[in-house]
Amino acid sequence: MHNIWITTLYTIREALARKVFIFFLGLSALAIILTAVVVNVLNDAALVSGVNPEYNSMILEEIAASIQLIIITPLANLCLLLAIFSTASFIPNMLEKGNIDLLLSKPVSRPQLLFGKFLGGFLVVLLNLTFLVAGVWLVIAVRFGAFNFPFLTIILSVSFTFAVLYSIMILLGVVTQGSMAGMMVAYFIFLILSPLLSAGRNQLGEFITSDILKGIIDFFYYIIPKTAELMGNITIDLALGKGINNWQPVLTSFAFMAAAITYAVYIFNKKDF
């Protein structure tokens, strides 16, 4: 465990040295500032004279909830896109000649190296998301007096979604020793494949008459990470304090992540450097 923690810290230091993470933090700070400006204007507009105080309180709570819902999708998705781009090169950089030779000469196993890289990348993204979400939440909570604590749980759903996609990048990073394949596959699943499979199985399911096509959609739906559900209904329900009503997307995505990391460790152990 000590070796995993050391590798994790080294990965965090590597991440902090990259300008893209400074850019990430800058965008988060800008989003928080813009949120503060918007909620200040909306709050002043809502607090009109002559309005019943109880009704006024209801208006403020509704405005606060609406703003939270509005910022979830664009900011969370933008953060995830930046996170994929920022961490795609962690494994390829580690596998470069010289770097891997030095690391393998240390008293650390190959599985420990991969787990440390995974945990380090995950923690960096988790910290960035925490800064963004907590900052936006605090601005809205203080200005409207609506302390919607469940809103903070979207940090977990978005971070988990990243972790699942990051496992793909780790696997393909080990296989190809490059960053492009993992990054493109992660983007493809997140932006195209998962939304299409989700729509094909749910919204468009009643219009599909072919049993074969339905079977194909169901097959890929269950083995591909459910990023559409994780970043959609699950994240919104968490923000509204409804909890998770359907655990299937979470459990199957977790199973995919565990399988991807396990296979990456297997391949990494077989490689000669």
C-alpha positions in Angstrom: 0.0 0.0 0.0 2.9 2.3 0.8 4.2 1.9 -2.8 0.8 2.6 -4.3 0.6 5.8 -2.2 4.1 6.9 -3.3 3.1 6.4 -7.0 -0.1 8.2 -6.4 1.7 11.3 -4.9 4.2 11.2 -7.8 1.2 11.2 -10.3 -0.4 14.1 -8.5 2.9 16.1 -8.7 3.1 15.3 -12.4 -0.4 16.5 -12.9 0.1 19.7 -11.1 3.1 20.4 -13.2 0.9 20.4 -16.3 -0.5 23.7 -17.5 -3.7 22.1 -18.5 -4.6 21.6 -14.8 -3.9 25.2 -14.1 -6.3 26.0 -17.0 -8.8 23.5 -15.5 -8.6 25.4 -12.1 -8.9 28.8 -13.9 -12.0 27.7 -15.8 -13.5 26.5 -12.5 -12.7 29.8 -10.8 -14.3 31.7 -13.7 -17.4 29.5 -13.6 -17.7 30.3 -9.9 -17.3 34.0 -10.4 -19.9 34.0 -13.3 -22.3 32.1 -11.1 -21.9 34.7 -8.4 -22.7 37.5 -10.8 -25.8 35.7 -12.2 -27.2 34.7 -8.8 -26.7 38.2 -7.5 -28.7 39.6 -10.4 -31.5 37.0 -10.0 -31.6 37.4 -6.3 -32.0 41.2 -6.5 -34.7 40.7 -9.1 -36.6 38.1 -6.9 -36.5 40.2 -3.8 -39.1 42.8 -4.9 -40.8 44.9 -2.4 -44.3 44.0 -1.3 -44.0 40.3 -1.9 -45.1 38.0 0.9 -42.0 36.8 2.8 -43.1 33.1 2.7 -43.8 33.3 -1.0 -40.6 35.1 -1.4 -38.7 32.3 0.3 -40.3 29.8 -2.0 -39.3 31.8 -5.0 -35.7 31.9 -3.9 -35.6 28.2 -3.3 -37.0 27.5 -6.7 -34.5 29.9 -8.3 -31.6 28.3 -6.5 -32.7 24.8 -7.5 -33.1 25.9 -11.1 -29.7 27.4 -11.3 -28.1 24.3 -9.8 -29.8 22.2 -12.4 -28.8 24.5 -15.2 -25.1 24.4 -14.3 -24.9 20.7 -13.8 -24.8 19.5 -17.4 -22.5 22.0 -19.1 -20.0 22.4 -16.3 -19.8 18.8 -15.3 -19.5 17.6 -18.9 -16.8 20.3 -19.6 -14.9 19.1 -16.6 -15.1 15.5 -17.7 -13.8 16.4 -21.2 -10.9 18.3 -19.7 -10.2 15.5 -17.3 -10.0 12.9 -20.1 -7.6 15.1 -22.1 -5.5 16.0 -19.0 -4.9 12.4 -17.8 -4.6 10.6 -21.2 -0.8 10.8 -21.2 -0.1 9.5 -17.7 0.4 5.9 -18.6 2.3 6.5 -22.0 4.7 8.9 -20.1 5.3 6.2 -17.5 6.0 3.6 -20.2 8.6 5.7 -22.1 12.1 4.3 -22.3 14.0 5.5 -19.3 11.0 6.3 -17.2 9.8 2.7 -17.0 13.3 1.3 -16.6 13.8 3.6 -13.6 10.5 2.7 -12.0 10.9 -1.0 -12.5 14.3 -0.8 -10.8 12.6 0.4 -7.6 11.0 -2.0 -5.1 7.6 -1.5 -6.5 5.5 -4.1 -8.4 3.8 -3.4 -11.7 0.3 -3.7 -10.3 1.2 -1.1 -7.7 2.5 1.2 -10.4 -0.8 1.0 -12.3 -3.0 1.3 -9.2 -1.0 4.3 -8.1 -1.4 6.0 -11.5 -5.1 5.3 -11.4 -5.6 6.6 -7.9 -3.4 9.7 -8.6 -5.3 10.7 -11.7 -8.6 10.1 -10.0 -7.7 12.2 -7.0 -6.5 15.1 -9.1 -9.8 15.2 -11.0 -11.7 14.7 -7.7 -10.0 17.8 -6.2 -10.8 19.9 -9.3 -14.4 18.8 -9.3 -14.7 19.5 -5.6 -13.4 23.0 -6.0 -15.8 23.7 -8.8 -19.0 22.1 -7.4 -18.4 23.3 -3.8 -17.6 26.8 -5.0 -20.8 27.1 -7.1 -22.9 25.5 -4.3 -21.5 27.9 -1.7 -22.2 31.0 -3.9 -25.8 29.9 -4.4 -26.3 28.8 -0.8 -25.0 32.0 0.7 -26.9 34.3 -1.8 -30.2 32.5 -1.7 -30.0 31.0 1.8 -30.8 27.6 0.2 -28.3 25.1 1.5 -29.0 22.2 -0.7 -26.4 19.8 0.6 -27.4 16.9 -1.6 -26.2 19.0 -4.5 -22.6 18.3 -3.4 -23.1 14.5 -4.0 -22.8 15.2 -7.8 -19.0 15.3 -7.1 -19.2 11.6 -6.5 -21.2 10.8 -9.6 -19.1 12.8 -12.0 -15.8 11.6 -10.4 -17.0 8.0 -10.7 -17.9 8.5 -14.3 -14.4 9.8 -14.9 -12.9 6.8 -13.1 -14.7 4.4 -15.4 -13.5 6.3 -18.5 -10.0 6.6 -17.0 -9.8 2.8 -16.7 -10.3 2.5 -20.5 -7.4 5.0 -21.0 -5.2 3.0 -18.7 -5.9 -0.2 -20.5 -5.4 1.2 -24.0 -2.4 3.2 -22.7 -0.7 -0.1 -21.6 -1.7 -1.9 -24.9 -0.7 0.9 -27.3 1.8 2.8 -25.2 0.3 5.9 -26.5 -2.4 8.4 -25.4 -4.5 8.9 -28.6 -6.3 5.6 -28.6 -7.5 5.7 -25.0 -8.5 9.3 -25.3 -10.5 8.8 -28.5 -12.3 5.7 -27.2 -13.2 7.5 -24.0 -14.6 10.5 -25.9 -16.4 8.2 -28.3 -18.1 6.2 -25.5 -18.9 9.4 -23.5 -20.1 11.6 -26.3 -21.6 9.1 -28.8 -21.9 5.4 -28.0 -23.3 5.5 -24.5 -26.0 8.2 -25.4 -26.9 6.2 -28.5 -27.3 2.9 -26.6 -29.3 4.6 -23.9 -31.6 6.2 -26.4 -31.9 3.0 -28.4 -32.9 1.0 -25.4 -35.1 3.5 -23.6 -36.5 6.5 -25.6 -36.4 4.7 -29.0 -37.0 1.1 -27.8 -40.7 1.0 -28.7 -39.9 2.0 -32.3 -37.4 -0.8 -32.9 -39.3 -3.9 -34.1 -36.3 -6.2 -34.9 -35.6 -8.6 -32.1 -32.0 -9.0 -33.4 -31.4 -5.3 -33.3 -32.8 -5.1 -29.8 -30.6 -7.9 -28.8 -27.5 -6.2 -30.2 -28.4 -2.9 -28.5 -29.0 -4.7 -25.2 -25.7 -6.6 -25.4 -23.6 -3.5 -26.0 -25.7 -1.5 -23.5 -24.8 -3.8 -20.7 -21.1 -4.2 -21.4 -20.4 -0.5 -22.2 -20.1 2.0 -19.4 -23.4 3.9 -18.8 -21.9 7.4 -18.9 -25.2 8.8 -20.3 -27.1 7.6 -17.3 -24.4 8.5 -14.8 -24.1 12.1 -16.1 -27.8 12.4 -16.8 -30.6 11.1 -14.6 -28.4 9.9 -11.8 -26.5 13.2 -11.4 -29.7 15.2 -11.6 -31.5 13.0 -9.1 -28.5 13.3 -6.7 -28.5 17.1 -7.1 -32.2 17.2 -6.2 -31.8 15.0 -3.2 -33.7 12.1 -4.7 -30.8 9.6 -4.3 -30.1 6.8 -6.8 -33.3 5.0 -7.9 -31.6 2.6 -10.4 -28.3 1.1 -9.4 -27.8 -0.9 -12.5 -25.8 1.7 -14.5 -23.5 2.2 -11.4 -22.9 -1.5 -10.8 -22.4 -2.5 -14.4 -20.1 0.5 -15.0 -18.1 -0.4 -11.9 -17.8 -4.0 -13.1 -16.5 -2.7 -16.5 -13.9 -0.5 -14.7 -12.7 -3.4 -12.5 -12.4 -5.7 -15.5 -10.5 -3.0 -17.5 -8.0 -2.4 -14.7 -7.5 -6.1 -14.1 -6.8 -6.8 -17.7 -4.5 -3.8 -17.9 -2.5 -5.3 -15.0 -2.4 -8.6 -16.7 -1.1 -7.2 -19.9 1.4 -4.9 -18.1 2.8 -7.9 -16.3 3.4 -9.7 -19.6 5.2 -6.8 -21.3 9.0 -6.8 -21.6 10.8 -3.4 -21.2 
